[in-house]
Amino acid sequence: MTTATPATTIEQLNQDCFCFSLDREALAHALDTELGQPGLSALVRERCPSVFAAQPVFVAAAQLQRIAQVVRAVESVVALPAYREQVLAAAPAIARVPGVDTGPQGVCYGYDFHLDHGHLGLIEINTNAGGAMLNAVLARAQRSCCLAMDTMVPTLASVAAFEQRIVDMFRREWRLAGHTRLLASIAIVDMVPEQQYLYAEFLLFQRLFERHGLNAVIADPAALQWRDGVLWHGDLAIDLVYNRLTDFYLEQPGNAALRDAWLQQGVVLTPHPQAHALYADKRQLALFSDAARLQSLGVPEATRQILLENVPHAEVVNAADAERLWAARRGLFFKPVAGYGSRAAYRGDKLTRRVWQEILAGDYVAQAIVPPGERLIEDDDTAQTMKFDLRAYAYGGEVQWVAARLYQGQTTNFRTPGGGFAPVYSTVDASGRTLRHVDGEHASYVFLIDDAGGVHAVPHALYVALARHEATAPMLAGQTLRLADWYVRLNDGEPDAVVNETYGLVRIDAQGQVESVAAPADAGWPTVAERERMRALLFEPAAPTV
């Protein structure tokens, strides 16, 4: 493994770390035995061979924290009566079923972000986001390749906790619908599910539910029957439907039984049509990025600031603005209002006049482009650059897990060799647990300071790996950096006070290995500004670090 320059630790790891974290045998075991059923690994290899990436994506801790802030900000806006009234007034009638406002919230939301050189951009919200259980399997199959990775690899305990949160989420939806008896049965519903690209995930959800004592079936909506006030699948009465349909307002004839059950509130449907209208309709991206509209709704200033900084500006495409939008198209991405899975979505610089006329005639939004991140991977001994986005799985405004998706081309596709879902590695893991070298009630934090006075937090395990020659940093070859190692007392797991400070000079040899660590010649450093920056990084974890 090679490491990064201190100035861009995370970004350089995405360029220089070619370590394979995916254990294929462990993955097959998780699919066939631990979580799934015999033959599931073969199904994945045949149906979706590019759904799991072999290498992780590195993301700074502050960006994960920022993602959580954006999710909470969106949730707080959606909760406003003025927002709901405004949005639902323009939505189909099926999104305004009485009593839904205080009922189920919707499971497995996916907040999708691009991350370009530290600039985070929310590109869309999905209310039927796939991949949660696939990422649980992927996390179980991660292996550390060196000491630097030890604290970044998800633990089995963290994955088990994620799976438990998934089950608890469905049970909470049942309770929010007003039921007091225990949830007994779940139908996982999609059109011709056996032919879906991610059918393997349906099987994983089914096994998860069964392990927790729930009857679970996978069904086409046409196989459901609504009779005597109950939704049936054969002889099984269905309590709750996990909705994976992309017919968000249940308009297709094959969804008639599910539509009737929903309209009469005879089944708990999650996510439901109202959830799509409030969160996933692309027109809401225009509202979330409009300062005046947010202020008119009574959104607090701090919440407005979070949204305006992290939701790229979007607007509904109107024919009256055609000339202006065409002139600005190279900086825009055009998305259908009711689109999903990047279907019929176009980068402005790829538009033809024919497609442009289709956009003007359809319901589209134009969103300012935030480029995706980049990850250099090694495939068949050849390095290639992949794009990546980040998907935060959330429920009730709380992030449950963060995963990356590697791809090439215009949009995420799960068809790129070497691409697919990738685990997110950071100074905190995907569940938000802080990672550092902890000794009881104390922890060590390492900073490197460059000649320009730039202060860069370095994961403790990564520095130890460099010092033990278990990692190299060729881009630092021949340089000398100042080292600060602070020993900190913790209070309830968080930094409370600096107990001891150790300083040194780190010399990197021509091969990028740590050559020596010596006492600094000048006892007058760090400067006041450098010390303030280190304290900010330590005691203000939400401050940007990239």
Stockholm file with secondary structure:
# STOCKHOLM 1.0

chainA/1-546         MTTATPATTIEQLNQDCFCFSLDREALAHALDTELGQPGLSALVRERCPSVFAAQPVFVAAAQLQRIAQVVRAVESVVALPAYREQVLAAAPAIARVPGVDTGPQGVCYGYDFHLDHGHLGLIEINTNAGGAMLNAVLARAQRSCCLAMDTMVPTLASVAAFEQRIVDMFRREWRLAGHTRLLASIAIVDMVPEQQYLYAEFLLFQRLFERHGLNAVIADPAALQWRDGVLWHGDLAIDLVYNRLTDFYLEQPGNAALRDAWLQQGVVLTPHPQAHALYADKRQLALFSDAARLQSLGVPEATRQILLENVPHAEVVNAADAERLWAARRGLFFKPVAGYGSRAAYRGDKLTRRVWQEILAGDYVAQAIVPPGERLIEDDDTAQTMKFDLRAYAYGGEVQWVAARLYQGQTTNFRTPGGGFAPVYSTVDASGRTLRHVDGEHASYVFLIDDAGGVHAVPHALYVALARHEATAPMLAGQTLRLADWYVRLNDGEPDAVVNETYGLVRIDAQGQVESVAAPADAGWPTVAERERMRALLFEPAAPTV
#=GR chainA/1-546 SS CBCCCGGGHHHHHHHHCCCCCBCHHHHHHIIIIISSCTTHHHHHHHHCTTSBCSSCEECCHHHHHHHHHHHHHHHHHHTCHHHHHHHHHTSCGGGGCTTGGGSCCCSCEEEEEEEETTEEEEEEEESSCCCHHHHHHHHHTBCCCSHHHHTTSCCHHHHHHHHHHHHHHHHHHHHHTTCCSCCCEEEEECSSGGGSTTHHHHHHHHHHHHHTTCEEEEECGGGCEEETTEEEETTEEESEEEECCSCTTCCSGGGHHHHHHHHTTCSEEESCHHHIIIIISTHHHHHHTCHHHHHHTTCCHHHHHHHHHHSCCEEECCGGGHHHHHHTGGGEEEEETTCCTTTTCEEGGGCCHHHHHHHHHSCEEEEECCCCEEEEEEETTEEEEEEEEEEEEEETTEEEEEEEEEECSSSCCSCSTTCEEEEEESSBCTTCCBCSEEETTEEEEEEEECTTCCEEEECHHHHHHHHTTSSBCGGGTTCEEEEEEEEEEEETTEEEEEEEEEEEEEEECTTSSEEEEECCSCTTCSCHHHHHHHHHHHHCTTSCCC
#=GC SS_cons         CBCCCGGGHHHHHHHHCCCCCBCHHHHHHIIIIISSCTTHHHHHHHHCTTSBCSSCEECCHHHHHHHHHHHHHHHHHHTCHHHHHHHHHTSCGGGGCTTGGGSCCCSCEEEEEEEETTEEEEEEEESSCCCHHHHHHHHHTBCCCSHHHHTTSCCHHHHHHHHHHHHHHHHHHHHHTTCCSCCCEEEEECSSGGGSTTHHHHHHHHHHHHHTTCEEEEECGGGCEEETTEEEETTEEESEEEECCSCTTCCSGGGHHHHHHHHTTCSEEESCHHHIIIIISTHHHHHHTCHHHHHHTTCCHHHHHHHHHHSCCEEECCGGGHHHHHHTGGGEEEEETTCCTTTTCEEGGGCCHHHHHHHHHSCEEEEECCCCEEEEEEETTEEEEEEEEEEEEEETTEEEEEEEEEECSSSCCSCSTTCEEEEEESSBCTTCCBCSEEETTEEEEEEEECTTCCEEEECHHHHHHHHTTSSBCGGGTTCEEEEEEEEEEEETTEEEEEEEEEEEEEEECTTSSEEEEECCSCTTCSCHHHHHHHHHHHHCTTSCCC
//
